[in-house]
Amino acid sequence: LKTLKVRMDVYEQTAQKLANWLASNECVEEVYYPGLKDHPGHDIHFEQASGGGAVLSFTLKTIDQTIRFLQNVENVAVAVSLGGV
């Protein structure tokens, strides 16, 4: 169980770094990650959890950017919903 906690901590730290990077990228329209202070559910999330979690999503500004991204990424899960994140 301790190993799982350590792994989750690493996943969460990685998600936070990625969310911060995406939020500062000029090609990104929106980042959906409760660990970001400007996320609409940030305060409520942190009343119920100790971290931002390991799942995030984002939208790019144009469909062309999105197509190019999806054609070049090697590990991706495209999903309609992962719990509203």
Biopython code that builds the backbone (N, CA, C, O; Angstrom):
import numpy as np
from Bio.PDB.StructureBuilder import StructureBuilder

atoms = [
    (1, "LEU", "N", (0.824, -1.200, 0.000)),
    (1, "LEU", "CA", (0.000, 0.000, 0.000)),
    (1, "LEU", "C", (0.868, 1.264, 0.000)),
    (1, "LEU", "O", (0.526, 2.265, -0.629)),
    (2, "LYS", "N", (2.007, 1.197, 0.724)),
    (2, "LYS", "CA", (2.913, 2.340, 0.742)),
    (2, "LYS", "C", (3.470, 2.625, -0.659)),
    (2, "LYS", "O", (3.602, 3.783, -1.058)),
    (3, "THR", "N", (3.796, 1.556, -1.401)),
    (3, "THR", "CA", (4.312, 1.721, -2.762)),
    (3, "THR", "C", (3.277, 2.404, -3.647)),
    (3, "THR", "O", (3.630, 3.261, -4.458)),
    (4, "LEU", "N", (2.012, 2.041, -3.504)),
    (4, "LEU", "CA", (0.947, 2.667, -4.275)),
    (4, "LEU", "C", (0.838, 4.146, -3.947)),
    (4, "LEU", "O", (0.634, 4.960, -4.848)),
    (5, "LYS", "N", (0.968, 4.515, -2.675)),
    (5, "LYS", "CA", (0.913, 5.925, -2.262)),
    (5, "LYS", "C", (2.072, 6.702, -2.872)),
    (5, "LYS", "O", (1.881, 7.820, -3.352)),
    (6, "VAL", "N", (3.261, 6.130, -2.859)),
    (6, "VAL", "CA", (4.428, 6.798, -3.437)),
    (6, "VAL", "C", (4.220, 6.989, -4.933)),
    (6, "VAL", "O", (4.523, 8.057, -5.464)),
    (7, "ARG", "N", (3.710, 5.976, -5.619)),
    (7, "ARG", "CA", (3.457, 6.094, -7.058)),
    (7, "ARG", "C", (2.416, 7.172, -7.341)),
    (7, "ARG", "O", (2.586, 7.972, -8.260)),
    (8, "MET", "N", (1.338, 7.197, -6.554)),
    (8, "MET", "CA", (0.303, 8.206, -6.758)),
    (8, "MET", "C", (0.870, 9.598, -6.559)),
    (8, "MET", "O", (0.531, 10.516, -7.306)),
    (9, "ASP", "N", (1.724, 9.770, -5.568)),
    (9, "ASP", "CA", (2.370, 11.070, -5.338)),
    (9, "ASP", "C", (3.173, 11.500, -6.573)),
    (9, "ASP", "O", (3.124, 12.663, -6.971)),
    (10, "VAL", "N", (3.896, 10.578, -7.163)),
    (10, "VAL", "CA", (4.698, 10.884, -8.355)),
    (10, "VAL", "C", (3.785, 11.213, -9.539)),
    (10, "VAL", "O", (4.043, 12.161, -10.280)),
    (11, "TYR", "N", (2.726, 10.435, -9.712)),
    (11, "TYR", "CA", (1.771, 10.713, -10.796)),
    (11, "TYR", "C", (1.162, 12.102, -10.631)),
    (11, "TYR", "O", (1.024, 12.853, -11.596)),
    (12, "GLU", "N", (0.804, 12.426, -9.403)),
    (12, "GLU", "CA", (0.192, 13.719, -9.104)),
    (12, "GLU", "C", (1.173, 14.873, -9.346)),
    (12, "GLU", "O", (0.793, 15.902, -9.907)),
    (13, "GLN", "N", (2.414, 14.707, -8.931)),
    (13, "GLN", "CA", (3.435, 15.735, -9.168)),
    (13, "GLN", "C", (3.655, 15.938, -10.667)),
    (13, "GLN", "O", (3.805, 17.067, -11.133)),
    (14, "THR", "N", (3.672, 14.845, -11.409)),
    (14, "THR", "CA", (3.853, 14.934, -12.852)),
    (14, "THR", "C", (2.665, 15.643, -13.501)),
    (14, "THR", "O", (2.850, 16.491, -14.374)),
    (15, "ALA", "N", (1.460, 15.303, -13.083)),
    (15, "ALA", "CA", (0.259, 15.953, -13.622)),
    (15, "ALA", "C", (0.277, 17.451, -13.327)),
    (15, "ALA", "O", (-0.098, 18.253, -14.182)),
    (16, "GLN", "N", (0.705, 17.834, -12.134)),
    (16, "GLN", "CA", (0.765, 19.254, -11.768)),
    (16, "GLN", "C", (1.772, 19.996, -12.645)),
    (16, "GLN", "O", (1.491, 21.091, -13.133)),
    (17, "LYS", "N", (2.936, 19.401, -12.842)),
    (17, "LYS", "CA", (3.951, 20.025, -13.709)),
    (17, "LYS", "C", (3.440, 20.158, -15.139)),
    (17, "LYS", "O", (3.619, 21.196, -15.775)),
    (18, "LEU", "N", (2.809, 19.106, -15.638)),
    (18, "LEU", "CA", (2.274, 19.140, -16.993)),
    (18, "LEU", "C", (1.156, 20.182, -17.115)),
    (18, "LEU", "O", (1.106, 20.920, -18.099)),
    (19, "ALA", "N", (0.274, 20.245, -16.138)),
    (19, "ALA", "CA", (-0.815, 21.226, -16.158)),
    (19, "ALA", "C", (-0.264, 22.649, -16.156)),
    (19, "ALA", "O", (-0.757, 23.503, -16.893)),
    (20, "ASN", "N", (0.739, 22.907, -15.346)),
    (20, "ASN", "CA", (1.361, 24.240, -15.308)),
    (20, "ASN", "C", (1.985, 24.584, -16.655)),
    (20, "ASN", "O", (1.837, 25.700, -17.152)),
    (21, "TRP", "N", (2.686, 23.611, -17.241)),
    (21, "TRP", "CA", (3.318, 23.843, -18.536)),
    (21, "TRP", "C", (2.274, 24.102, -19.619)),
    (21, "TRP", "O", (2.411, 25.035, -20.411)),
    (22, "LEU", "N", (1.239, 23.279, -19.649)),
    (22, "LEU", "CA", (0.173, 23.467, -20.631)),
    (22, "LEU", "C", (-0.507, 24.823, -20.470)),
    (22, "LEU", "O", (-0.803, 25.495, -21.458)),
    (23, "ALA", "N", (-0.753, 25.220, -19.228)),
    (23, "ALA", "CA", (-1.432, 26.496, -18.969)),
    (23, "ALA", "C", (-0.612, 27.684, -19.466)),
    (23, "ALA", "O", (-1.169, 28.735, -19.782)),
    (24, "SER", "N", (0.687, 27.523, -19.535)),
    (24, "SER", "CA", (1.544, 28.623, -20.000)),
    (24, "SER", "C", (1.847, 28.545, -21.500)),
    (24, "SER", "O", (2.514, 29.426, -22.044)),
    (25, "ASN", "N", (1.364, 27.505, -22.162)),
    (25, "ASN", "CA", (1.644, 27.306, -23.583)),
    (25, "ASN", "C", (0.651, 28.091, -24.434)),
    (25, "ASN", "O", (-0.558, 27.985, -24.229)),
    (26, "GLU", "N", (1.143, 28.866, -25.372)),
    (26, "GLU", "CA", (0.288, 29.740, -26.185)),
    (26, "GLU", "C", (-0.656, 28.974, -27.117)),
    (26, "GLU", "O", (-1.633, 29.548, -27.598)),
    (27, "CYS", "N", (-0.390, 27.708, -27.378)),
    (27, "CYS", "CA", (-1.265, 26.903, -28.242)),
    (27, "CYS", "C", (-2.452, 26.305, -27.485)),
    (27, "CYS", "O", (-3.392, 25.802, -28.100)),
    (28, "VAL", "N", (-2.408, 26.358, -26.159)),
    (28, "VAL", "CA", (-3.436, 25.716, -25.341)),
    (28, "VAL", "C", (-4.531, 26.717, -24.981)),
    (28, "VAL", "O", (-4.266, 27.800, -24.460)),
    (29, "GLU", "N", (-5.759, 26.324, -25.273)),
    (29, "GLU", "CA", (-6.925, 27.159, -24.975)),
    (29, "GLU", "C", (-7.311, 27.066, -23.496)),
    (29, "GLU", "O", (-7.535, 28.082, -22.838)),
    (30, "GLU", "N", (-7.386, 25.830, -22.983)),
    (30, "GLU", "CA", (-7.854, 25.621, -21.615)),
    (30, "GLU", "C", (-7.244, 24.349, -21.055)),
    (30, "GLU", "O", (-7.073, 23.363, -21.772)),
    (31, "VAL", "N", (-6.914, 24.376, -19.763)),
    (31, "VAL", "CA", (-6.432, 23.188, -19.059)),
    (31, "VAL", "C", (-7.433, 22.884, -17.955)),
    (31, "VAL", "O", (-7.806, 23.765, -17.181)),
    (32, "TYR", "N", (-7.859, 21.643, -17.891)),
    (32, "TYR", "CA", (-8.824, 21.211, -16.886)),
    (32, "TYR", "C", (-8.094, 20.321, -15.885)),
    (32, "TYR", "O", (-7.875, 19.134, -16.131)),
    (33, "TYR", "N", (-7.725, 20.911, -14.764)),
    (33, "TYR", "CA", (-6.998, 20.183, -13.725)),
    (33, "TYR", "C", (-7.258, 20.869, -12.391)),
    (33, "TYR", "O", (-6.905, 22.037, -12.228)),
    (34, "PRO", "N", (-7.861, 20.179, -11.441)),
    (34, "PRO", "CA", (-8.221, 20.823, -10.176)),
    (34, "PRO", "C", (-7.032, 21.305, -9.357)),
    (34, "PRO", "O", (-7.211, 22.070, -8.410)),
    (35, "GLY", "N", (-5.828, 20.877, -9.700)),
    (35, "GLY", "CA", (-4.639, 21.354, -9.002)),
    (35, "GLY", "C", (-4.244, 22.776, -9.382)),
    (35, "GLY", "O", (-3.431, 23.394, -8.694)),
    (36, "LEU", "N", (-4.807, 23.303, -10.464)),
    (36, "LEU", "CA", (-4.532, 24.688, -10.864)),
    (36, "LEU", "C", (-5.414, 25.631, -10.052)),
    (36, "LEU", "O", (-6.616, 25.401, -9.913)),
    (37, "LYS", "N", (-4.822, 26.674, -9.525)),
    (37, "LYS", "CA", (-5.568, 27.598, -8.663)),
    (37, "LYS", "C", (-6.752, 28.254, -9.364)),
    (37, "LYS", "O", (-7.734, 28.603, -8.709)),
    (38, "ASP", "N", (-6.679, 28.431, -10.686)),
    (38, "ASP", "CA", (-7.790, 29.075, -11.401)),
    (38, "ASP", "C", (-8.831, 28.076, -11.917)),
    (38, "ASP", "O", (-9.770, 28.467, -12.610)),
    (39, "HIS", "N", (-8.673, 26.793, -11.587)),
    (39, "HIS", "CA", (-9.673, 25.797, -11.961)),
    (39, "HIS", "C", (-10.962, 26.074, -11.181)),
    (39, "HIS", "O", (-10.906, 26.283, -9.969)),
    (40, "PRO", "N", (-12.121, 26.080, -11.851)),
    (40, "PRO", "CA", (-13.377, 26.441, -11.178)),
    (40, "PRO", "C", (-13.695, 25.633, -9.917)),
    (40, "PRO", "O", (-14.309, 26.164, -8.992)),
    (41, "GLY", "N", (-13.295, 24.378, -9.864)),
    (41, "GLY", "CA", (-13.586, 23.550, -8.696)),
    (41, "GLY", "C", (-12.431, 23.383, -7.736)),
    (41, "GLY", "O", (-12.468, 22.506, -6.873)),
    (42, "HIS", "N", (-11.394, 24.215, -7.869)),
    (42, "HIS", "CA", (-10.173, 24.060, -7.066)),
    (42, "HIS", "C", (-10.450, 24.027, -5.562)),
    (42, "HIS", "O", (-10.012, 23.107, -4.870)),
    (43, "ASP", "N", (-11.170, 25.017, -5.060)),
    (43, "ASP", "CA", (-11.396, 25.109, -3.609)),
    (43, "ASP", "C", (-12.209, 23.929, -3.085)),
    (43, "ASP", "O", (-11.874, 23.348, -2.053)),
    (44, "ILE", "N", (-13.259, 23.583, -3.787)),
    (44, "ILE", "CA", (-14.090, 22.449, -3.368)),
    (44, "ILE", "C", (-13.276, 21.161, -3.420)),
    (44, "ILE", "O", (-13.349, 20.332, -2.513)),
    (45, "HIS", "N", (-12.508, 21.004, -4.483)),
    (45, "HIS", "CA", (-11.688, 19.794, -4.627)),
    (45, "HIS", "C", (-10.762, 19.632, -3.427)),
    (45, "HIS", "O", (-10.657, 18.544, -2.861)),
    (46, "PHE", "N", (-10.088, 20.715, -3.038)),
    (46, "PHE", "CA", (-9.117, 20.607, -1.951)),
    (46, "PHE", "C", (-9.754, 20.564, -0.565)),
    (46, "PHE", "O", (-9.057, 20.329, 0.422)),
    (47, "GLU", "N", (-11.048, 20.784, -0.474)),
    (47, "GLU", "CA", (-11.769, 20.503, 0.777)),
    (47, "GLU", "C", (-11.963, 19.000, 0.933)),
    (47, "GLU", "O", (-12.127, 18.500, 2.046)),
    (48, "GLN", "N", (-11.942, 18.282, -0.193)),
    (48, "GLN", "CA", (-12.231, 16.854, -0.202)),
    (48, "GLN", "C", (-11.021, 15.975, -0.498)),
    (48, "GLN", "O", (-11.084, 14.760, -0.313)),
    (49, "ALA", "N", (-9.921, 16.570, -0.953)),
    (49, "ALA", "CA", (-8.753, 15.785, -1.354)),
    (49, "ALA", "C", (-7.479, 16.501, -0.938)),
    (49, "ALA", "O", (-7.483, 17.705, -0.680)),
    (50, "SER", "N", (-6.392, 15.746, -0.876)),
    (50, "SER", "CA", (-5.118, 16.328, -0.456)),
    (50, "SER", "C", (-4.239, 16.753, -1.625)),
    (50, "SER", "O", (-3.200, 17.381, -1.420)),
    (51, "GLY", "N", (-4.641, 16.418, -2.850)),
    (51, "GLY", "CA", (-3.858, 16.794, -4.012)),
    (51, "GLY", "C", (-4.734, 16.916, -5.244)),
    (51, "GLY", "O", (-5.931, 16.632, -5.198)),
    (52, "GLY", "N", (-4.134, 17.338, -6.342)),
    (52, "GLY", "CA", (-4.878, 17.574, -7.572)),
    (52, "GLY", "C", (-5.217, 16.332, -8.373)),
    (52, "GLY", "O", (-6.017, 16.401, -9.306)),
    (53, "GLY", "N", (-4.627, 15.201, -8.029)),
    (53, "GLY", "CA", (-4.888, 13.973, -8.768)),
    (53, "GLY", "C", (-3.929, 13.792, -9.932)),
    (53, "GLY", "O", (-3.039, 14.612, -10.157)),
    (54, "ALA", "N", (-4.122, 12.711, -10.665)),
    (54, "ALA", "CA", (-3.203, 12.358, -11.738)),
    (54, "ALA", "C", (-3.813, 12.513, -13.127)),
    (54, "ALA", "O", (-3.145, 12.241, -14.124)),
    (55, "VAL", "N", (-5.066, 12.944, -13.209)),
    (55, "VAL", "CA", (-5.751, 13.041, -14.499)),
    (55, "VAL", "C", (-5.981, 14.503, -14.841)),
    (55, "VAL", "O", (-6.419, 15.289, -14.001)),
    (56, "LEU", "N", (-5.681, 14.856, -16.077)),
    (56, "LEU", "CA", (-5.968, 16.208, -16.550)),
    (56, "LEU", "C", (-6.404, 16.126, -18.000)),
    (56, "LEU", "O", (-6.201, 15.116, -18.675)),
    (57, "SER", "N", (-6.999, 17.193, -18.459)),
    (57, "SER", "CA", (-7.337, 17.286, -19.876)),
    (57, "SER", "C", (-7.110, 18.719, -20.322)),
    (57, "SER", "O", (-6.968, 19.628, -19.504)),
    (58, "PHE", "N", (-7.078, 18.904, -21.639)),
    (58, "PHE", "CA", (-6.843, 20.243, -22.169)),
    (58, "PHE", "C", (-7.399, 20.342, -23.575)),
    (58, "PHE", "O", (-7.613, 19.332, -24.246)),
    (59, "THR", "N", (-7.627, 21.564, -24.009)),
    (59, "THR", "CA", (-8.040, 21.817, -25.384)),
    (59, "THR", "C", (-7.014, 22.732, -26.031)),
    (59, "THR", "O", (-6.481, 23.647, -25.404)),
    (60, "LEU", "N", (-6.759, 22.464, -27.279)),
    (60, "LEU", "CA", (-5.881, 23.323, -28.061)),
    (60, "LEU", "C", (-6.731, 24.389, -28.744)),
    (60, "LEU", "O", (-7.951, 24.249, -28.832)),
    (61, "LYS", "N", (-6.096, 25.448, -29.226)),
    (61, "LYS", "CA", (-6.838, 26.584, -29.777)),
    (61, "LYS", "C", (-7.471, 26.312, -31.133)),
    (61, "LYS", "O", (-8.504, 26.898, -31.458)),
    (62, "THR", "N", (-6.871, 25.434, -31.929)),
    (62, "THR", "CA", (-7.435, 25.182, -33.254)),
    (62, "THR", "C", (-7.542, 23.683, -33.512)),
    (62, "THR", "O", (-6.857, 22.874, -32.886)),
    (63, "ILE", "N", (-8.403, 23.343, -34.432)),
    (63, "ILE", "CA", (-8.556, 21.944, -34.827)),
    (63, "ILE", "C", (-7.286, 21.435, -35.511)),
    (63, "ILE", "O", (-6.919, 20.271, -35.351)),
    (64, "ASP", "N", (-6.619, 22.297, -36.269)),
    (64, "ASP", "CA", (-5.367, 21.896, -36.922)),
    (64, "ASP", "C", (-4.298, 21.523, -35.899)),
    (64, "ASP", "O", (-3.579, 20.541, -36.082)),
    (65, "GLN", "N", (-4.190, 22.307, -34.817)),
    (65, "GLN", "CA", (-3.239, 21.979, -33.751)),
    (65, "GLN", "C", (-3.604, 20.643, -33.099)),
    (65, "GLN", "O", (-2.733, 19.836, -32.776)),
    (66, "THR", "N", (-4.891, 20.431, -32.916)),
    (66, "THR", "CA", (-5.356, 19.195, -32.286)),
    (66, "THR", "C", (-5.030, 17.989, -33.160)),
    (66, "THR", "O", (-4.537, 16.976, -32.663)),
    (67, "ILE", "N", (-5.299, 18.090, -34.445)),
    (67, "ILE", "CA", (-4.997, 16.995, -35.379)),
    (67, "ILE", "C", (-3.501, 16.703, -35.384)),
    (67, "ILE", "O", (-3.091, 15.544, -35.313)),
    (68, "ARG", "N", (-2.687, 17.749, -35.466)),
    (68, "ARG", "CA", (-1.230, 17.571, -35.481)),
    (68, "ARG", "C", (-0.747, 16.916, -34.190)),
    (68, "ARG", "O", (0.102, 16.026, -34.216)),
    (69, "PHE", "N", (-1.294, 17.363, -33.067)),
    (69, "PHE", "CA", (-0.931, 16.782, -31.775)),
    (69, "PHE", "C", (-1.267, 15.289, -31.740)),
    (69, "PHE", "O", (-0.420, 14.469, -31.385)),
    (70, "LEU", "N", (-2.501, 14.938, -32.109)),
    (70, "LEU", "CA", (-2.936, 13.547, -32.045)),
    (70, "LEU", "C", (-2.195, 12.649, -33.030)),
    (70, "LEU", "O", (-2.028, 11.457, -32.772)),
    (71, "GLN", "N", (-1.753, 13.201, -34.144)),
    (71, "GLN", "CA", (-0.985, 12.417, -35.109)),
    (71, "GLN", "C", (0.446, 12.166, -34.634)),
    (71, "GLN", "O", (1.108, 11.255, -35.132)),
    (72, "ASN", "N", (0.922, 12.948, -33.696)),
    (72, "ASN", "CA", (2.316, 12.835, -33.259)),
    (72, "ASN", "C", (2.512, 12.275, -31.859)),
    (72, "ASN", "O", (3.631, 11.905, -31.503)),
    (73, "VAL", "N", (1.478, 12.206, -31.072)),
    (73, "VAL", "CA", (1.632, 11.690, -29.716)),
    (73, "VAL", "C", (1.668, 10.156, -29.767)),
    (73, "VAL", "O", (0.988, 9.545, -30.590)),
    (74, "GLU", "N", (2.464, 9.539, -28.884)),
    (74, "GLU", "CA", (2.606, 8.088, -28.904)),
    (74, "GLU", "C", (1.770, 7.385, -27.843)),
    (74, "GLU", "O", (1.312, 6.266, -28.076)),
    (75, "ASN", "N", (1.560, 7.998, -26.700)),
    (75, "ASN", "CA", (0.775, 7.400, -25.620)),
    (75, "ASN", "C", (-0.324, 8.365, -25.230)),
    (75, "ASN", "O", (-0.063, 9.364, -24.560)),
    (76, "VAL", "N", (-1.544, 8.083, -25.637)),
    (76, "VAL", "CA", (-2.646, 8.986, -25.324)),
    (76, "VAL", "C", (-3.924, 8.173, -25.145)),
    (76, "VAL", "O", (-4.126, 7.146, -25.793)),
    (77, "ALA", "N", (-4.771, 8.655, -24.260)),
    (77, "ALA", "CA", (-6.106, 8.079, -24.103)),
    (77, "ALA", "C", (-7.101, 9.183, -24.409)),
    (77, "ALA", "O", (-7.215, 10.154, -23.662)),
    (78, "VAL", "N", (-7.810, 9.029, -25.497)),
    (78, "VAL", "CA", (-8.848, 9.986, -25.864)),
    (78, "VAL", "C", (-10.134, 9.452, -25.266)),
    (78, "VAL", "O", (-10.552, 8.337, -25.576)),
    (79, "ALA", "N", (-10.763, 10.246, -24.408)),
    (79, "ALA", "CA", (-11.969, 9.789, -23.712)),
    (79, "ALA", "C", (-13.020, 10.877, -23.679)),
    (79, "ALA", "O", (-12.698, 12.062, -23.591)),
    (80, "VAL", "N", (-14.263, 10.477, -23.750)),
    (80, "VAL", "CA", (-15.355, 11.440, -23.652)),
    (80, "VAL", "C", (-15.413, 12.006, -22.244)),
    (80, "VAL", "O", (-15.589, 13.213, -22.075)),
    (81, "SER", "N", (-15.270, 11.162, -21.230)),
    (81, "SER", "CA", (-15.344, 11.627, -19.854)),
    (81, "SER", "C", (-14.511, 10.729, -18.944)),
    (81, "SER", "O", (-14.516, 9.505, -19.073)),
    (82, "LEU", "N", (-13.820, 11.351, -18.052)),
    (82, "LEU", "CA", (-13.107, 10.628, -16.984)),
    (82, "LEU", "C", (-13.536, 11.226, -15.651)),
    (82, "LEU", "O", (-12.696, 11.647, -14.855)),
    (83, "GLY", "N", (-14.804, 11.263, -15.417)),
    (83, "GLY", "CA", (-15.323, 11.773, -14.157)),
    (83, "GLY", "C", (-15.455, 13.281, -14.124)),
    (83, "GLY", "O", (-15.507, 13.867, -13.043)),
    (84, "GLY", "N", (-15.509, 13.918, -15.265)),
    (84, "GLY", "CA", (-15.729, 15.361, -15.312)),
    (84, "GLY", "C", (-14.497, 16.219, -15.077)),
    (84, "GLY", "O", (-14.624, 17.415, -14.817)),
    (85, "VAL", "N", (-13.298, 15.630, -15.162)),
    (85, "VAL", "CA", (-12.090, 16.425, -14.937)),
    (85, "VAL", "C", (-11.848, 17.323, -16.132)),
    (85, "VAL", "O", (-10.878, 18.080, -16.149)),
]
sb = StructureBuilder()
sb.init_structure("model")
sb.init_model(0)
sb.init_chain("A")
sb.init_seg("    ")
for serial, (resi, resn, name, xyz) in enumerate(atoms, 1):
    if name == "N":
        sb.init_residue(resn, " ", resi, " ")
    sb.init_atom(name, np.array(xyz, "f"), 0.0, 1.0, " ", f" {name:<3s}", serial, name[0])
structure = sb.get_structure()
